[in-house]
Amino acid sequence: MNSKERVKATLKHKLLDRIAIFDFFDEITLINWRQQAHLANVEPVDYFDFDLDFRVENSSKDKFKPLSLNGPFQQLASDKGLQKALIDFTREPRHTKSFFKNSLDNIFSNYEKHKPAIDGIWLCEDIAYNNGLYFSVDTYKHQLFDFHNEISLYFKDKGIPVIFHCDGDVEKLIPFLIKANFSGIHPLQESCNPNIMRIKKDTGSAITFIGAIGLGRIMGLHDDIFDRISELKHDGNYIFCFDGPLPQDTEFKMYEDLITKIENVGAYQ
């Protein structure tokens, strides 16, 4: 089973050989590693043989290639700034919905430009912080849910899975992401989502969980990382990555050994 097959099987909740693996890195981390004579003339995705490759145009045909796009609210925040976007979102719903409708055109047109090369959509939509959503669940339901549902259904009709990226506490959002037909959610930051293991058990195979491993575990603060992975991979709907970019003090050899162990722990056969 190659990387593309592995990720697709995970997102469709089918049988697979092992969990898919990838990670993000702080730029300074990669600079440090290369100064230490690691990763010479090679990218981490190739060296560690990650399953997801965000280099849409220049990656191996065997990798799962997601196209990263900003969601409706993310486009609004990029256009106006987060504070003004939140004010408009709550005080000017009609204007905001008009903006969101136009944002869908941006998403769909970007897909059309890249569609021969991609396998999925990585929808960036940061609508939460450490203690919950930026707005009430009711506000989300009435002003943003329908647009999210339209996005996922548009791509579902084309056989393209959509992964929802949102930092912060997203526990109350997960039932709506399932209802909106998203295939996966990332990064499920461990410190912000203390009930994520229970929620995963409750939701079964309804959505793929991606991440949910705190960066503190890589620094030796926790020794149960493999137990957590074993629990997360239950039902087959889990993709491993840490819940944030790897920091600059990450030791290369330690991380290399860790990825090898995770491949073994993440095996289903």
N, C-alpha and C positions, 0 to 999 in steps of 0.2 A: 504494500500500500504506500503510494507516494504522498507527499505533503498535501497536494490539492485534494486527493481522494480522502485523506484523513480528516481534513477540516470540513469538507462537504458532508462526510458521514456524521461528524460530530453535530453539525448544525441541523441535520435531518434526524438526529437521534437514532442512527443505525449502528450496527456492529462495526467495530474497528479494532486495530491492533494495539494502539496505545493512545494516550492523550496527545493532542497537538501542543506544541511549545513555541513560544516566541517571547520577546521582551523589547522594551524601550530603554534607551540609555541617555543620560545627560551627555551633552557634547564633550564636556571636560573629561568625562570618564573615558571616552574613546581616545581623546588626545593623550591622556595619561598612559593608556595601554599601548598606544603606538610609540610613544616615547620610550617605553620599556621594552620595545622590540616585539610586541604582540600585534597581531592583526596586520602585518605588513602587506599592503596592497590587496587587502581583502576586507569585505564588509562583515559585520557580526552575523547577519542573516545567513551568509554563506559559510563562514567558519564554524558556527554552532549548528548549522543545518536546521535553522528555524523553519517552521511550517508556513507561517504567514510572511509575505514579502510585500512591503508597501511601495517598492520601486515598480510601479505599474508597467513602465515601458521597457525596462532592462533586466527583468528577472527571469529565472528559469521557468520553463513551461510547466514544470512539475510542482511549482510553489502555488499556494493559494494567494491570489493578488487582490486585496481589497482597495477600492478607490475611496480615499478620505474626502468627505464633503461636509460642509457646515449645514446644520439643520436650520429651520426657520428662525427659532429664537437666537441661535448663534449668529446668524446673519444680521439680525436686528441689533444684537449687542455689538457686533463688529462695526456696524454702520453708525450707531449712536453712542456707543459706550454703555457699559452694563447699567449704571445708575439711571441714565435717561431711558434705556430700553425697559427697565422695570417700571418706571413711572408711566411710560406710554402703555405698557402692557396692562396695567391695572386701571388707568384713568381714561385711555382712549382705545377701547377694545375694537371699535369698528375700523379705525385707522390701522391698528396693529394687524387685524385679520386681513386687511387689504395687502399689507406688506408681506404677510406670510404667504398669501396666495401667489404673489409675484416671486417669492423665494423658491417656490416649487419649480417654477420655470428654470431658475438657475440650476437647481439640482438635476432636473431631467436633461437639460441641455449639456451639462458637464458629463453626464453619463453617456450621452450620445457621442461625444467626442472621443471617449475612451473605451466604449463598450466591447470592441473586439479583444481587448487585452485584459479585462478584469473578470473576477469571479464573485465579487461581493461588494457591498457598500458599507463603509465605516462612517456612520452618521455622527458627527460631533455636535453635541447639544448639551452644553453645561448649564443646567437649570437648577443646580443644587449646591449646597455648601455643607460644612461638617455636621450641621444639626438639622438638615432637612431641605426641602425644596425652597426656592426663592419666593414662592407664592403658595397659596393653598391648593390642595388637591382639587377642590371644586373649580378653582380658576383654571387649573390645567385642563380639566375635563371639558370646560366650556369654550376655551380659547385656543388650545393647542393640540388636544388629542386628535381631532378630526384630521388635522394636517399630517400628523405623524402616521395615522392610519392610511391616509391617501398615499404617502410616500412608500410605506412598506407594501401595500397592495399593488402599486405600480410596478415595483420590482419583483414582487412575488409572481405576477403574471408573466414575467420574463425569465423566471427561474433563478433570480438573483437574490440571495439572502442579504438582509440588512442587519448590521450590528449597531447597537445604540451605545454611544460613548457618553458618559456623564460622570464627572467626579462628584465626590461628596456622598451624603446620605440619601440613597435612592430607594430605601425599603418600601415606602408607601407608593412609589412609582411602578414597581415591578408588575403588579397585577394589570395595570393599564398598558404596559409595554407588551405583555402577553396578549391582551385583548386587541392591541393594535398590530399584531402579527409580526413583531420583530423576532428575528432568529436568535439574537444573542445580546448580552449586555456586558459592558466593560466600564471601569475596572473593579467595581465593587470593593472600594477601599475598606480594608479590614477594620481600621480604627473608627470609621464612620458607620459601619453596618454590622453591629454586634450580633444581630439575629440572622445573618445570612445563611448559616448552615440549616437552621430551622426552616427558613423560607425556601431553600432549595429542596428540602425534603417535602415540604407542602406542595410545591409547584410541580414536582416530578420532572418529567421531560418536556415541559411546556416551553422552556426557553433555555438556551445554553448560557452558562455562567462562565465568564472570562476574567481571570485575575483572582481576587479575594485572598491574596497572599501578601501580607504586610511586608514592607521593606525591612522592618526590624528583624524579621526572621533570617534574612541573609547576613545580618551582622552578628549572628550568634546569640541574639537575645532570647531566642526560642529554639528549642531542640525538637519540636514536634512538627516540623514542616512537612515531613513525609507522611505522618499520620493525617494531617489536614488534607494533603493532596489525595490520599487514599479515600478519604471520606468525600471530598468534592467530586471525584471522578465517578462516583456511584451513579448508575443509570446512563453513563456514557456522554452526558451533556456538559462536559467541562473542558476548557482550554486553559493551559497553564500560562501565566505570566505574573510577575510581581505587579502590585497595584500602583506603581509609580515608576518613573525612569530610574535606572540604577545609578546611585550617586558616585561621586568621584573617588571615594575611598574603598570601592569594591575591588577586591583583589582578583586578578585575572584567573590564576590557577584555581583558586577556591571556587570561583563561579563556573569555570570549565568543568571541574569535578562535580559540582552540584547539578549541572544540566545532564551529565551522564547518569547520575543517580536518579534524577527525576524521570528520565526515559525508562529506566528499569521499574521504578515504583509505579509509573503511569501505564504500564503494560496491562492489557486485558487478556492476553493469551499466553 
